[in-house]
Amino acid sequence: MSTFLQQLINGLSLGSIYALLALGYTMVYGIIKLLNFAHGDIYMLGAFFGYYTIKCLHFGFFGALISSMVFCALAGVLVEIIAYKPLLNSPRITMLITAIGVSYFLENGMTYLFTANTRNFPQVIKRVSYDLGPVQVSNVQLLIFITTIILLILLQVIVQKTKMGRAMRAMAVDPDAAALMGINVSGTIAFTFAIGSALAGAAGVLIGMYYNSIDPMMGLTPGIKAFVAAVLGGIGSIPGAAIGGIVIGFLETMFQSIGLSAYKDAAVYAVLIIILLVLPSGLFGKRTIEKV
């Protein structure tokens, strides 16, 4: 029982990071129906930017976190302007292929510039463990929980209470009608990429603190798993993406706890297949009828 509870805590830590990544997927898809497979590599850029701000500029954790979020927001907007904006009226398959190309460009570009070597992420916070009965919780895990909750609350406030948030929700319902009502389509799309990429940057710093290692290919697998989390929760649903990320984190740690670590990735992909077969709209997604 204690092992099960401990794995729940570990799963919540990992799932919180997947949740931040999945939110970027689901927000972009909700606005322009694009599966941005370069999103995992924005997360990698955030981890590297945090690494260098701590190591070279001697930033603390919060300074590295905020600066990485700003950097990734700018990187996300730049990717959107250069790679996606010219293709906005193109078939979806064209944008999807472009997203895959951007992903490979970022991965191989970072490998060329910084080599493929794994780097130890600077531990600016001394790791301390707290005994809570049958389980142990580290201060880094608590930091991940608290940071994720704060960012989720801020995201909900932005989406529900601000003018730009109303524009995002309007475009998610009907982009053409939103444009006719005077909403700045290009600005709204850029803002969505900025917010989603900022969350990915935060996740990159948090994962660096959690695993103490980063490399240029680190965004590939977590990016795919975050996509699975978004599909599980209902792609286009912000609460669904958050819950889907937590579920995927729990699933991984549970497979590790029973000695099946080698199959944890296969379990995640099996969830994707099952969801697509049984509940294509996800747990919180809305079924839509497409007229042809």
Backbone bond lengths (Angstrom), bond angles and torsions (degrees), N, CA, C in turn:
res aa  C-N    CA-C-N  psi(-1)  N-CA   C-N-CA  omega(-1)  CA-C   N-CA-C  phi
1 M - - - 1.460 - - 1.527 111.38 -
2 S 1.337 116.09 -41.77 1.466 119.88 179.39 1.527 110.67 -64.07
3 T 1.350 116.18 -36.90 1.468 119.79 177.63 1.519 110.37 -64.19
4 F 1.328 116.45 -41.78 1.458 121.33 179.24 1.532 110.79 -62.01
5 L 1.326 116.59 -44.91 1.472 120.38 -179.48 1.530 110.91 -65.89
6 Q 1.341 115.73 -38.51 1.456 118.85 178.57 1.522 111.13 -64.26
7 Q 1.320 116.70 -39.72 1.456 120.09 178.85 1.535 111.28 -68.68
8 L 1.330 116.51 -29.52 1.468 119.10 174.36 1.528 110.78 -63.03
9 I 1.323 115.77 -42.74 1.469 120.15 177.94 1.525 110.30 -63.33
10 N 1.327 116.48 -45.77 1.468 120.38 179.39 1.530 110.84 -63.57
11 G 1.334 115.85 -39.09 1.460 120.04 178.99 1.511 112.21 -65.85
12 L 1.319 116.68 -35.36 1.460 119.93 177.92 1.524 111.24 -66.97
13 S 1.331 116.67 -36.60 1.469 120.82 177.13 1.527 110.72 -63.03
14 L 1.333 115.38 -52.82 1.463 120.33 -178.86 1.525 110.69 -66.22
15 G 1.324 116.29 -41.26 1.461 120.47 -179.67 1.515 113.22 -63.79
16 S 1.320 117.40 -31.67 1.466 120.98 178.16 1.529 110.39 -63.20
17 I 1.324 115.70 -38.79 1.465 119.76 179.06 1.523 110.69 -70.25
18 Y 1.341 116.77 -41.89 1.466 119.80 175.38 1.533 110.77 -61.20
19 A 1.332 116.33 -35.89 1.459 120.06 179.97 1.525 111.11 -62.57
20 L 1.334 116.98 -43.67 1.469 120.14 179.08 1.526 110.79 -62.27
21 L 1.330 115.80 -39.62 1.467 119.32 178.25 1.524 111.41 -68.56
22 A 1.326 116.67 -43.44 1.466 120.69 -177.47 1.520 111.71 -63.15
23 L 1.324 117.35 -30.76 1.468 120.48 179.59 1.527 111.04 -61.87
24 G 1.335 116.85 -38.09 1.463 119.55 177.85 1.513 111.97 -63.96
25 Y 1.334 116.48 -43.16 1.461 120.36 176.53 1.523 111.39 -58.19
26 T 1.323 115.12 -50.45 1.464 119.36 -171.46 1.515 112.14 -70.61
27 M 1.338 117.96 -33.47 1.463 120.51 179.03 1.525 111.30 -67.51
28 V 1.335 116.29 -46.59 1.463 120.03 -179.55 1.519 110.65 -64.75
29 Y 1.340 116.47 -42.26 1.461 118.76 179.08 1.519 110.90 -64.59
30 G 1.321 117.17 -38.65 1.455 120.12 179.68 1.516 113.33 -62.49
31 I 1.329 117.02 -29.98 1.470 120.88 -177.24 1.526 112.07 -88.56
32 I 1.330 117.53 -51.53 1.476 119.76 -173.38 1.529 113.08 -122.45
33 K 1.334 116.99 10.51 1.473 121.58 177.32 1.529 112.39 56.56
34 L 1.340 115.54 40.78 1.461 121.65 179.11 1.519 109.56 -114.71
35 L 1.334 116.70 129.69 1.456 121.68 170.57 1.528 107.62 -87.84
36 N 1.310 115.73 99.47 1.459 121.38 -173.24 1.524 110.12 -83.03
37 F 1.338 116.37 85.67 1.454 120.53 -177.16 1.524 112.65 -71.84
38 A 1.327 118.33 -3.21 1.463 120.56 172.93 1.523 111.61 -85.27
39 H 1.333 116.71 -1.74 1.461 120.36 -175.58 1.529 111.74 -63.34
40 G 1.326 117.09 -38.44 1.459 120.12 178.35 1.518 112.12 -62.31
41 D 1.319 117.03 -28.96 1.459 120.19 -179.79 1.523 111.84 -80.59
42 I 1.328 117.74 -25.03 1.461 120.33 170.35 1.529 109.08 -64.36
43 Y 1.327 115.79 -39.27 1.473 121.92 175.23 1.530 110.64 -59.48
44 M 1.332 116.23 -40.36 1.468 120.88 176.83 1.525 110.44 -64.33
45 L 1.339 117.91 -41.89 1.462 121.16 178.13 1.527 110.65 -61.30
46 G 1.335 116.37 -39.09 1.462 119.83 178.54 1.520 111.63 -63.02
47 A 1.335 116.74 -40.86 1.465 120.48 178.48 1.530 110.52 -63.12
48 F 1.338 117.31 -43.87 1.469 120.37 -179.27 1.525 111.45 -68.63
49 F 1.337 117.02 -39.05 1.462 118.93 179.46 1.532 109.64 -65.17
50 G 1.345 116.36 -42.04 1.459 119.50 176.53 1.516 111.82 -61.69
51 Y 1.330 115.97 -39.89 1.465 121.54 178.90 1.535 110.59 -58.12
52 Y 1.338 116.72 -47.96 1.463 119.48 -175.82 1.523 112.60 -75.90
53 T 1.330 118.15 -30.90 1.469 118.34 176.64 1.529 110.91 -68.24
54 I 1.319 117.06 -33.94 1.464 120.01 177.99 1.524 110.84 -75.34
55 K 1.332 115.87 -45.50 1.470 120.70 -173.61 1.525 112.09 -74.77
56 C 1.331 117.00 -41.88 1.467 120.54 -173.69 1.529 113.13 -98.29
57 L 1.327 116.84 -38.22 1.465 120.07 -178.18 1.524 112.73 -99.05
58 H 1.331 116.23 -4.31 1.463 122.68 176.33 1.526 112.88 60.26
59 F 1.333 115.40 37.85 1.458 120.14 174.80 1.520 109.85 -71.35
60 G 1.337 115.85 153.88 1.450 120.62 169.49 1.518 110.15 -83.02
61 F 1.332 115.57 -176.60 1.465 119.30 -177.19 1.523 111.88 -59.30
62 F 1.321 117.39 -50.01 1.462 119.83 -175.17 1.524 111.70 -68.15
63 G 1.323 117.11 -35.32 1.459 119.95 176.02 1.516 111.30 -64.06
64 A 1.347 116.10 -43.16 1.466 120.55 178.32 1.520 110.63 -65.67
65 L 1.335 117.34 -40.74 1.462 121.24 -179.31 1.524 111.19 -62.67
66 I 1.323 116.93 -49.59 1.466 120.33 -176.68 1.522 111.00 -68.41
67 S 1.335 117.26 -42.66 1.471 119.60 -179.68 1.531 110.75 -65.45
68 S 1.331 117.91 -36.62 1.469 120.79 177.60 1.521 111.13 -67.00
69 M 1.332 116.65 -37.71 1.461 119.98 177.28 1.527 110.75 -63.75
70 V 1.339 116.45 -42.71 1.473 120.09 178.84 1.520 110.40 -65.26
71 F 1.338 116.59 -45.11 1.467 120.57 179.98 1.523 111.22 -60.58
72 C 1.329 117.18 -45.57 1.464 120.54 -178.17 1.528 111.26 -69.48
73 A 1.333 117.27 -33.18 1.466 119.77 175.47 1.524 110.19 -60.91
74 L 1.331 116.31 -44.43 1.467 120.43 178.16 1.523 111.10 -66.51
75 A 1.337 116.92 -40.53 1.465 120.77 178.50 1.523 110.71 -63.59
76 G 1.332 117.17 -41.03 1.458 121.12 178.91 1.515 112.39 -63.33
77 V 1.334 116.20 -42.44 1.463 120.35 178.07 1.527 110.47 -65.40
78 L 1.332 116.52 -40.38 1.468 120.45 179.01 1.524 110.92 -62.43
79 V 1.322 116.88 -43.57 1.475 120.83 177.39 1.524 109.99 -61.24
80 E 1.331 116.60 -43.61 1.466 120.46 -179.46 1.531 111.10 -61.96
81 I 1.328 117.23 -43.91 1.460 121.49 -177.30 1.530 111.29 -67.22
82 I 1.342 116.08 -43.98 1.467 120.34 -174.98 1.524 112.36 -79.22
83 A 1.334 116.82 -45.10 1.465 120.35 -169.61 1.520 114.39 -97.72
84 Y 1.339 117.95 -37.17 1.464 119.91 -170.19 1.531 114.16 -103.86
85 K 1.303 116.52 -36.80 1.468 119.42 -176.03 1.528 112.66 -58.41
86 P 1.354 119.78 -43.51 1.471 119.10 178.62 1.528 113.56 -63.66
87 L 1.340 117.35 -17.51 1.465 121.41 -176.14 1.524 112.36 -107.29
88 L 1.322 116.93 15.12 1.458 120.40 -171.79 1.523 112.50 -59.23
89 N 1.316 117.61 -34.28 1.461 121.36 -179.16 1.527 112.79 -99.56
90 S 1.318 116.08 10.98 1.465 121.08 178.62 1.525 109.82 -85.37
91 P 1.338 117.04 165.97 1.476 119.46 175.42 1.528 111.15 -57.48
92 R 1.322 116.31 151.27 1.465 120.59 -177.61 1.514 112.42 -60.96
93 I 1.330 117.35 -33.57 1.465 120.09 -178.42 1.525 110.21 -63.99
94 T 1.340 116.99 -32.32 1.465 120.83 178.69 1.524 110.33 -64.91
95 M 1.334 116.52 -44.96 1.463 120.55 179.11 1.525 111.11 -67.55
96 L 1.317 116.92 -35.35 1.464 120.42 178.79 1.522 110.94 -64.36
97 I 1.328 116.52 -45.32 1.467 120.69 178.51 1.527 110.15 -63.37
98 T 1.326 116.08 -38.94 1.465 120.38 177.68 1.523 110.80 -62.41
99 A 1.336 117.01 -41.52 1.470 121.30 179.05 1.522 110.69 -60.45
100 I 1.332 116.69 -42.17 1.466 120.21 178.13 1.527 110.03 -64.50
101 G 1.343 116.17 -40.03 1.462 120.25 177.90 1.519 112.42 -63.65
102 V 1.332 117.25 -40.73 1.473 121.12 177.38 1.526 109.99 -63.16
103 S 1.334 116.02 -39.75 1.464 120.28 178.94 1.527 110.92 -59.85
104 Y 1.333 116.90 -48.72 1.470 120.35 179.83 1.527 111.00 -64.86
105 F 1.327 116.76 -36.49 1.468 120.47 179.14 1.528 110.68 -62.12
106 L 1.329 116.86 -46.07 1.467 120.65 -178.71 1.527 110.75 -66.84
107 E 1.322 116.93 -42.82 1.471 119.96 -178.98 1.527 111.09 -63.50
108 N 1.332 116.30 -49.68 1.464 119.39 -176.90 1.518 111.93 -74.25
109 G 1.327 117.15 -31.18 1.456 120.13 175.42 1.518 111.60 -63.78
110 M 1.337 116.82 -44.92 1.468 120.26 178.19 1.530 111.13 -67.59
111 T 1.332 117.10 -35.41 1.464 120.16 177.47 1.526 110.51 -64.36
112 Y 1.344 116.46 -40.57 1.465 121.09 178.99 1.528 111.57 -66.42
113 L 1.335 115.67 -42.37 1.464 120.00 -175.95 1.524 113.09 -76.92
114 F 1.324 116.97 -36.82 1.467 120.37 -171.69 1.525 113.52 -121.64
115 T 1.335 117.51 7.44 1.468 124.19 -176.74 1.528 110.54 66.50
116 A 1.325 116.01 167.50 1.457 121.27 -177.24 1.523 112.81 -89.98
117 N 1.326 117.06 5.47 1.463 120.49 -176.69 1.520 111.64 -65.50
118 T 1.309 115.25 144.24 1.459 121.21 174.80 1.526 109.47 -78.55
119 R 1.315 116.44 136.30 1.466 121.93 -179.99 1.523 109.90 -113.35
120 N 1.309 116.00 142.82 1.461 120.46 174.08 1.524 109.46 -80.26
121 F 1.311 115.81 123.46 1.469 120.00 -178.63 1.529 108.78 -73.50
122 P 1.336 117.50 130.95 1.476 119.90 -179.32 1.530 111.30 -60.62
123 Q 1.308 115.84 129.56 1.463 120.97 -179.87 1.531 109.29 -92.25
124 V 1.323 115.15 90.57 1.465 119.61 -177.21 1.526 111.38 -78.53
125 I 1.325 116.49 -12.42 1.460 120.85 176.97 1.522 107.91 -118.11
126 K 1.310 116.09 122.71 1.463 119.95 179.62 1.527 109.06 -65.74
127 R 1.325 115.61 128.03 1.465 120.27 -176.89 1.528 110.90 -75.05
128 V 1.325 114.42 127.32 1.463 121.38 179.14 1.522 107.70 -130.64
129 S 1.339 117.11 137.36 1.465 121.69 178.97 1.524 110.11 -107.23
130 Y 1.338 114.66 141.75 1.464 120.95 179.02 1.524 108.63 -116.53
131 D 1.309 116.52 131.38 1.463 121.65 177.24 1.521 109.48 -85.91
132 L 1.343 115.26 118.59 1.458 121.20 176.96 1.524 108.53 -118.38
133 G 1.318 115.10 75.51 1.457 119.10 -177.54 1.519 110.49 68.78
134 P 1.336 117.27 -119.84 1.473 120.23 -176.08 1.534 113.83 -81.30
135 V 1.326 118.11 -3.79 1.463 119.72 -176.26 1.526 110.66 -125.01
136 Q 1.330 114.46 161.36 1.459 121.72 174.44 1.516 109.19 -119.20
137 V 1.322 115.77 137.34 1.459 121.85 177.49 1.523 107.80 -126.45
138 S 1.330 116.53 128.63 1.465 119.50 179.26 1.519 109.98 -89.42
139 N 1.322 115.70 161.06 1.465 119.88 177.93 1.524 111.29 -66.12
140 V 1.351 117.02 -27.32 1.469 119.92 177.16 1.525 110.11 -68.81
141 Q 1.333 116.95 -40.24 1.458 120.11 176.94 1.525 111.13 -63.79
142 L 1.316 116.75 -42.59 1.468 120.37 177.15 1.526 110.66 -61.96
143 L 1.327 115.64 -39.15 1.467 120.04 178.64 1.525 110.96 -63.56
144 I 1.326 116.79 -39.70 1.465 121.33 177.96 1.524 110.17 -64.23
145 F 1.353 117.30 -46.35 1.471 120.88 179.11 1.522 110.30 -57.54
146 I 1.334 116.14 -52.20 1.465 121.26 -173.73 1.520 110.63 -64.82
147 T 1.341 116.95 -44.57 1.467 120.64 -179.97 1.520 111.22 -61.46
148 T 1.331 116.13 -43.84 1.466 120.40 179.68 1.525 110.96 -62.66
149 I 1.311 117.40 -45.06 1.469 120.81 -179.84 1.522 110.83 -61.83
150 I 1.329 116.96 -44.11 1.471 120.81 179.52 1.528 110.67 -61.55
151 L 1.337 116.48 -44.89 1.462 120.13 -179.39 1.526 111.88 -66.05
152 L 1.334 116.87 -37.27 1.466 120.09 177.43 1.522 110.99 -65.38
153 I 1.331 116.78 -40.50 1.470 120.13 178.43 1.525 110.33 -64.95
154 L 1.334 116.19 -44.32 1.468 119.73 178.73 1.528 111.34 -61.65
155 L 1.328 116.18 -39.71 1.463 119.76 178.58 1.525 110.87 -63.14
156 Q 1.325 117.00 -43.83 1.460 120.64 178.98 1.514 111.30 -62.82
157 V 1.323 117.22 -38.86 1.472 120.82 177.93 1.521 110.08 -64.12
158 I 1.337 116.55 -43.94 1.467 120.28 -179.95 1.528 110.74 -62.22
159 V 1.331 116.05 -46.32 1.466 120.41 -175.96 1.521 111.84 -69.68
160 Q 1.326 117.31 -38.93 1.460 120.75 -172.43 1.532 114.21 -92.78
161 K 1.354 117.90 -25.47 1.469 119.52 -168.86 1.520 115.02 -116.93
162 T 1.316 118.70 -8.24 1.460 119.77 -176.26 1.529 111.50 -108.06
163 K 1.324 114.55 162.11 1.465 119.95 178.90 1.522 111.28 -63.15
164 M 1.330 116.20 -41.98 1.462 119.46 179.18 1.521 110.62 -66.48
165 G 1.327 116.60 -35.27 1.461 119.82 176.77 1.514 112.00 -63.63
166 R 1.332 116.68 -39.97 1.470 120.09 177.01 1.524 110.55 -64.50
167 A 1.339 115.60 -37.35 1.468 119.54 177.27 1.527 110.59 -64.22
168 M 1.324 116.60 -40.47 1.474 120.65 178.30 1.524 110.65 -62.66
169 R 1.322 116.80 -44.09 1.466 120.12 -179.29 1.527 111.14 -66.87
170 A 1.332 116.33 -36.32 1.465 119.65 178.55 1.520 111.08 -66.25
171 M 1.333 116.63 -42.21 1.461 119.92 179.23 1.524 111.76 -67.69
172 A 1.330 116.72 -32.33 1.455 119.92 178.18 1.523 111.08 -65.45
173 V 1.337 116.78 -31.00 1.464 121.10 -179.96 1.522 110.93 -80.50
174 D 1.344 116.49 -50.51 1.470 120.41 -177.71 1.524 109.25 -156.94
175 P 1.336 118.56 97.51 1.468 121.37 -176.95 1.534 113.07 -60.02
176 D 1.329 117.19 -39.57 1.460 119.67 -178.39 1.526 111.47 -66.38
177 A 1.317 116.60 -44.21 1.457 120.11 178.15 1.527 110.85 -64.98
178 A 1.332 116.86 -37.68 1.457 120.74 178.65 1.527 110.75 -62.52
179 A 1.338 116.60 -41.06 1.462 120.40 178.13 1.522 111.11 -64.53
180 L 1.318 116.44 -40.02 1.469 120.22 179.02 1.528 112.05 -65.74
181 M 1.318 117.15 -26.96 1.468 121.94 178.82 1.524 112.25 -84.03
182 G 1.321 117.35 4.50 1.461 120.93 175.06 1.512 115.42 93.91
183 I 1.310 118.50 9.05 1.466 120.99 178.44 1.524 109.95 -73.75
184 N 1.317 115.86 134.59 1.461 122.03 178.52 1.530 108.83 -74.20
185 V 1.311 116.13 98.66 1.461 120.98 -174.54 1.522 111.40 -63.33
186 S 1.314 117.77 -49.16 1.466 121.30 -177.76 1.522 111.11 -61.86
187 G 1.327 116.00 -43.33 1.463 119.70 179.76 1.517 112.33 -64.96
188 T 1.324 116.41 -38.34 1.465 120.35 179.89 1.519 111.19 -67.54
189 I 1.323 116.31 -41.66 1.468 119.81 178.21 1.526 110.56 -63.42
190 A 1.337 116.70 -44.60 1.464 120.46 179.22 1.529 110.96 -62.17
191 F 1.329 116.52 -40.04 1.463 120.28 178.98 1.526 110.76 -64.64
192 T 1.320 116.81 -39.42 1.473 120.96 178.61 1.522 110.79 -63.22
193 F 1.334 116.95 -43.95 1.463 120.14 176.69 1.521 110.69 -62.73
194 A 1.333 117.29 -38.96 1.465 120.58 -179.36 1.523 111.13 -63.87
195 I 1.333 117.14 -45.35 1.459 120.44 -179.23 1.525 111.08 -65.80
196 G 1.336 116.69 -48.08 1.457 120.08 179.90 1.523 112.03 -61.46
197 S 1.328 117.21 -40.61 1.464 120.94 -179.39 1.528 111.15 -70.26
198 A 1.329 117.20 -34.72 1.468 120.49 177.04 1.529 110.45 -62.63
199 L 1.331 116.53 -40.96 1.462 120.09 177.35 1.531 110.75 -64.61
200 A 1.338 116.52 -38.22 1.468 119.93 177.12 1.527 110.58 -64.81
201 G 1.332 117.31 -38.24 1.464 120.75 177.28 1.514 111.79 -62.34
202 A 1.333 115.74 -41.26 1.470 119.70 177.06 1.525 110.33 -62.78
203 A 1.342 116.22 -42.48 1.468 120.25 179.09 1.528 110.75 -62.01
204 G 1.336 117.92 -36.56 1.457 121.06 179.34 1.518 112.46 -62.81
205 V 1.321 116.85 -42.90 1.469 120.24 178.11 1.526 110.67 -67.14
206 L 1.330 116.27 -41.94 1.464 120.22 -179.12 1.534 111.68 -64.06
207 I 1.329 116.94 -40.48 1.467 119.24 -179.83 1.524 110.58 -69.88
208 G 1.337 116.79 -32.48 1.461 120.08 174.94 1.515 111.39 -62.40
209 M 1.333 115.85 -42.00 1.461 120.63 176.87 1.524 111.17 -66.15
210 Y 1.323 116.49 -37.10 1.468 121.24 -173.94 1.525 112.30 -74.39
211 Y 1.346 116.46 -47.26 1.463 120.79 -176.53 1.527 113.80 -98.84
212 N 1.322 116.82 -13.03 1.466 122.16 176.89 1.529 113.05 63.82
213 S 1.343 117.91 26.31 1.463 119.67 176.85 1.528 109.67 -155.82
214 I 1.326 115.47 146.07 1.460 121.72 177.68 1.527 108.69 -141.20
215 D 1.345 116.20 155.10 1.460 121.67 174.95 1.530 108.21 -157.58
216 P 1.334 118.43 163.19 1.466 120.69 -174.74 1.528 115.04 -63.38
217 M 1.322 118.46 -18.79 1.464 121.21 -179.17 1.526 111.93 -99.90
218 M 1.307 117.76 8.41 1.458 121.18 -172.87 1.527 113.66 -68.24
219 G 1.326 117.74 -17.45 1.458 119.71 -177.38 1.513 114.68 -86.59
220 L 1.331 117.73 -11.38 1.466 120.45 -173.31 1.531 112.09 -65.33
221 T 1.320 117.14 -60.77 1.471 120.06 -176.65 1.528 112.89 -68.19
222 P 1.347 119.39 -47.44 1.469 118.22 177.21 1.525 112.93 -60.05
223 G 1.332 116.93 -32.81 1.460 119.53 178.11 1.516 111.92 -63.61
224 I 1.335 116.74 -42.23 1.464 120.65 178.29 1.530 110.55 -67.46
225 K 1.336 116.32 -40.63 1.461 119.59 179.49 1.535 111.24 -66.42
226 A 1.316 116.62 -35.68 1.463 119.53 176.17 1.524 110.70 -66.14
227 F 1.333 116.65 -34.94 1.461 120.26 174.51 1.526 110.60 -63.08
228 V 1.341 116.02 -42.38 1.474 120.05 176.58 1.528 109.79 -60.80
229 A 1.332 116.81 -41.03 1.461 120.83 178.77 1.523 111.18 -62.31
230 A 1.343 116.54 -40.72 1.462 120.37 178.68 1.525 111.10 -65.26
231 V 1.327 117.21 -41.24 1.466 121.00 178.12 1.530 110.19 -66.58
232 L 1.323 116.74 -41.18 1.464 121.07 179.75 1.529 110.87 -61.04
233 G 1.322 116.70 -45.44 1.457 119.94 -178.92 1.515 113.15 -75.02
234 G 1.316 116.88 -20.57 1.468 121.01 -176.00 1.511 108.52 110.62
235 I 1.323 116.46 93.87 1.458 120.09 -172.61 1.529 110.02 -61.83
236 G 1.323 114.94 128.50 1.453 121.77 -171.38 1.519 112.37 106.54
237 S 1.338 117.24 -11.85 1.468 122.65 -179.96 1.522 109.67 -104.36
238 I 1.330 117.97 119.38 1.462 121.34 -179.64 1.535 111.72 -67.38
239 P 1.336 119.90 -49.06 1.481 118.87 175.83 1.531 111.90 -61.00
240 G 1.335 116.47 -37.25 1.453 120.32 179.35 1.521 111.92 -62.62
241 A 1.345 117.09 -40.03 1.467 120.28 179.11 1.519 110.95 -63.62
242 A 1.334 116.42 -41.45 1.465 120.44 -179.95 1.527 110.60 -63.90
243 I 1.330 117.20 -46.54 1.464 120.96 -179.32 1.528 110.59 -68.18
244 G 1.337 117.33 -38.91 1.456 120.58 177.34 1.521 111.75 -60.54
245 G 1.332 117.42 -39.69 1.458 120.97 177.78 1.521 112.17 -62.61
246 I 1.341 116.15 -42.61 1.464 120.53 178.89 1.537 110.14 -63.59
247 V 1.339 116.75 -42.66 1.466 120.76 -179.03 1.528 110.60 -62.40
248 I 1.332 116.66 -43.33 1.472 119.80 179.87 1.526 110.38 -64.89
249 G 1.324 117.16 -39.11 1.462 120.16 176.99 1.520 111.83 -61.88
250 F 1.341 116.62 -44.65 1.459 120.99 176.96 1.527 111.02 -60.74
251 L 1.324 116.38 -43.56 1.464 120.65 -177.66 1.527 111.03 -59.82
252 E 1.327 116.05 -45.30 1.467 120.15 -179.70 1.520 111.62 -61.58
253 T 1.326 116.34 -49.23 1.465 118.75 -176.45 1.526 111.82 -67.75
254 M 1.329 117.37 -32.07 1.462 119.55 177.78 1.529 111.24 -66.07
255 F 1.324 116.88 -39.01 1.466 119.67 177.45 1.531 110.16 -66.52
256 Q 1.327 117.12 -35.38 1.455 119.73 176.65 1.526 111.16 -66.51
257 S 1.334 116.61 -38.18 1.462 120.75 -175.72 1.531 112.41 -67.92
258 I 1.333 117.01 -24.98 1.468 119.40 -178.93 1.529 111.66 -100.87
259 G 1.333 115.36 14.63 1.457 119.89 174.97 1.512 115.31 80.83
260 L 1.330 117.16 20.75 1.468 120.57 -179.38 1.535 110.76 -116.10
261 S 1.325 115.95 42.43 1.467 120.53 -178.16 1.521 112.43 -58.07
262 A 1.324 116.56 -33.26 1.464 120.70 -177.84 1.527 111.94 -66.55
263 Y 1.344 116.31 -18.29 1.465 119.96 -175.69 1.533 112.94 -109.26
264 K 1.332 117.49 8.44 1.464 119.42 -175.91 1.531 111.74 -65.57
265 D 1.332 117.20 -38.07 1.465 119.49 178.21 1.523 110.71 -68.20
266 A 1.330 116.08 -40.51 1.466 120.28 178.65 1.526 110.53 -61.58
267 A 1.331 117.00 -36.67 1.466 120.74 178.95 1.522 110.95 -63.44
268 V 1.336 116.60 -40.55 1.460 120.44 179.56 1.523 111.05 -64.12
269 Y 1.335 116.46 -43.26 1.463 119.95 -179.39 1.532 111.23 -70.53
270 A 1.328 115.91 -30.31 1.465 119.64 175.07 1.522 110.60 -64.35
271 V 1.334 116.26 -37.26 1.472 120.59 176.56 1.520 110.25 -60.95
272 L 1.350 116.56 -41.76 1.464 120.20 178.67 1.527 110.80 -59.57
273 I 1.323 116.91 -46.33 1.471 120.89 -179.09 1.521 110.43 -62.45
274 I 1.334 116.49 -45.23 1.464 120.66 -178.43 1.526 111.24 -63.20
275 I 1.327 115.99 -44.25 1.467 119.71 -179.44 1.527 110.89 -63.24
276 L 1.319 117.09 -42.18 1.464 120.31 -179.91 1.525 111.57 -65.73
277 L 1.333 116.67 -31.45 1.461 120.19 179.60 1.525 112.57 -80.97
278 V 1.325 116.91 -40.93 1.467 121.50 -171.83 1.527 112.64 -95.62
279 L 1.348 116.45 -42.94 1.463 120.29 -175.01 1.529 108.97 -139.03
280 P 1.333 118.03 74.34 1.470 121.02 -173.02 1.524 114.58 -57.86
281 S 1.333 117.42 -28.23 1.463 120.15 -179.45 1.520 112.81 -83.63
282 G 1.337 118.12 -2.26 1.455 121.60 179.23 1.516 112.47 81.17
283 L 1.327 115.39 -179.65 1.459 120.75 -176.58 1.523 113.04 -67.53
284 F 1.339 116.76 -36.83 1.462 120.11 -175.95 1.527 112.77 -121.67
285 G 1.327 116.74 7.70 1.459 119.99 179.40 1.510 112.48 -75.13
286 K 1.315 115.51 160.90 1.459 120.82 178.96 1.510 109.58 -105.26
287 R 1.313 115.14 134.87 1.465 119.08 175.43 1.526 108.88 -72.98
288 T 1.314 115.94 132.12 1.456 121.08 178.78 1.516 110.40 -123.97
289 I 1.308 115.65 146.66 1.452 121.26 177.98 1.524 108.14 -103.90
290 E 1.316 116.07 121.75 1.468 120.98 -179.38 1.508 109.41 -96.72
291 K 1.350 115.55 121.51 1.462 120.77 179.56 1.515 109.87 -80.84
292 V 1.335 114.92 138.61 1.468 118.99 179.91 1.526 109.00 -125.66
